[in-house]
Amino acid sequence: MDREWLIKGLESYYGEYSCGLDFGTPYQLLVATILSAQCTDERVNQVTPALFGRFPDAEALASVTPGELEPWIASVNFYHNKAIHLVSAARMIVSDFGGEVPGTMEELTRLPGVGRKTANVVLSNAMGVPAIAVDTHVFRVSHRLGIASGKDPAETEQELMLFFPKDKWSAAHHWLIWHGRKICKARKPLCAECPFLSQCPYEDKV
């Protein structure tokens, strides 16, 4: 796969796309990203307006129990565990970070329910820090295109950071996500519609 050709192509096709989650603050994006695990952005976006109306900041969320939060997120997959993580994270944000979502990978991943992917989403989309969050779409698409071969998201993230220029890390994360959603789908990739088919090394392309 020609590096410059692919980067220019991804930017041309998906340059206008950004985060699929609706948010206005780092706190809102953190909550939405935790909710989005194994759940669609569309579903999360249906839940968050009322949720943020009731819990507009970490202090408000920290003041309730997970059981009190559950009815607000009950339509989201795995809402019980997510309620526990959200309340625990909010309490740590209040107690350890003065009520503000922290701005480093090390601090973010201290929060319950926050791994590298979630931290990178918050850093790149809400704080302007160059980062590549490797979710299932990014992992799948990057491996099919042959630009990553890491056995897990952490290794894949490092490979993608070398493949893409640093000033395009955050954008590249979105390019790969949207390519995975629109064309390079998990079960039935639309290879005939793919602009990168001519150089794609994916063995099972159709």
LINURRA-V403422 format. One record per pair of residues at least 4 apart in sequence whose C-alpha atoms are under 8 Angstrom apart, sorted by the first residue. I is the first residue (numbers start at 1). J is the second residue. Records with the same first field share a line. If there is no record, write none. Layout:
BEGIN
I = J, J
END
This chain:
BEGIN
1 = 6, 145, 146, 147, 199, 200, 201
2 = 6, 199
3 = 7, 163
4 = 8
5 = 9
6 = 10, 196
7 = 11, 164
8 = 12
9 = 13, 195, 196
10 = 14, 15, 172, 175, 176
11 = 15, 172, 175
14 = 174, 175, 178, 179
15 = 171, 175
17 = 174, 175, 178
18 = 171, 174
19 = 125, 174
20 = 41, 42
21 = 29, 32, 33, 41, 42, 44, 45
22 = 29, 32, 45
23 = 28, 29, 32
24 = 28, 29
25 = 29, 126
26 = 30, 101, 122, 126, 127
27 = 31, 57, 58, 100, 101
28 = 32, 52, 57
29 = 33, 122, 126
30 = 34, 118, 119, 122
31 = 35, 86
32 = 36, 44, 45, 48
33 = 37, 118, 121
34 = 82, 86, 113, 114, 118
35 = 39, 44, 76, 79, 82
36 = 40, 41, 44
38 = 77
39 = 43, 44, 76, 77
40 = 44
41 = 45
42 = 46
43 = 47, 75, 76
44 = 48, 76
45 = 49
47 = 51, 72, 73, 75, 76
48 = 52
49 = 53
50 = 54, 72
51 = 55, 56, 72, 73
52 = 56, 57
54 = 60
55 = 60, 61
56 = 60, 61
57 = 61, 99
58 = 62, 90, 91, 93, 94, 99, 100
59 = 63, 90, 91, 94, 99
60 = 64
61 = 86, 87, 90, 91
62 = 87, 88, 90, 91, 94
63 = 91
64 = 68, 69, 87
65 = 69, 87
66 = 70, 80, 83, 84, 86, 87
67 = 71, 83
69 = 73, 83
70 = 74, 79, 80, 83
73 = 79, 83
74 = 79, 80
75 = 79
78 = 82
79 = 83
80 = 84
81 = 85
82 = 86, 113
83 = 87
84 = 88
85 = 89, 112, 113
86 = 90, 112, 113
87 = 91
88 = 92, 111, 112
89 = 93, 111, 112, 113
90 = 94, 99
91 = 95
92 = 96, 97, 111
93 = 97, 98, 99, 100, 101, 102, 111
94 = 98, 99, 100
95 = 99
97 = 101, 102
101 = 108
102 = 107, 108
103 = 107, 108, 123, 127
104 = 108, 123
105 = 109, 116, 119, 120, 123
106 = 110
107 = 111
108 = 114, 115, 119
109 = 114, 115, 116, 119
110 = 114
114 = 118, 119
115 = 119
116 = 120, 133, 154
117 = 121, 133, 134, 135
118 = 122, 133
119 = 123, 133
120 = 124, 131, 132, 133
121 = 125, 126, 131, 132, 133
122 = 126, 127
123 = 127, 128, 129, 130, 131
124 = 128, 129, 130, 131, 132, 170
125 = 129, 170
129 = 170
130 = 166, 167, 168, 169, 170
131 = 169, 170, 173
132 = 157, 160, 161, 169, 170, 172, 173
133 = 138, 157, 173
134 = 138, 139, 153, 154, 156, 157, 173
135 = 139, 153
136 = 140
137 = 141, 176, 177, 180, 181, 186
138 = 142, 173, 176, 177, 180
139 = 143, 153, 156
140 = 144, 180, 186
141 = 145, 176, 177, 179, 180, 184
142 = 146, 147, 148, 176
143 = 147, 148, 149
144 = 200, 201, 202
145 = 200, 201, 202
146 = 200, 201, 202
147 = 159, 160, 163
148 = 156, 159, 160
149 = 156, 159
150 = 154, 155, 156, 159
151 = 155, 156
152 = 156
153 = 157
154 = 158
155 = 159
156 = 160
157 = 161
158 = 162
159 = 163
160 = 164
161 = 165, 166, 169
164 = 168, 169, 172
165 = 169
168 = 172
169 = 173
170 = 174
171 = 175
172 = 176
173 = 177
174 = 178
175 = 179
176 = 180
177 = 181
178 = 182
179 = 183, 184
180 = 184, 185, 186
181 = 185
183 = 189, 190, 191, 193, 194
184 = 188, 189, 190, 191, 194
185 = 189, 190
189 = 205, 206
190 = 194, 206
191 = 197, 205, 206
192 = 197, 206
196 = 200
END
